[in-house]
Amino acid sequence: MIKEYDVVKATKVLSDSIAAGCKGAVVMVYTEPTLGYEVEFVDANGETLDVLTVYPDDIRLLN
């Protein structure tokens, strides 16, 4: 189960700035009305690219 602060990887293109394979950190877990995650995606330098709400099939746990 993915938890807050877990490091994840996008499994597909999520936006113009978030490509498949982009890494990010879960900053919030939503359970209602359905399971979802707020993820801060970053570049190789740790700079924020975007913060998106995603669903379980959009990301994969890296830890």
Beta strands, then each sheet from edge to edge (+ up, - down):
strand 1: 7-10
strand 2: 23-30
strand 3: 36-42
strand 4: 48-54
strand 5: 59-61
sheet 1: 4+ 3- 2+ 1- 5+
end
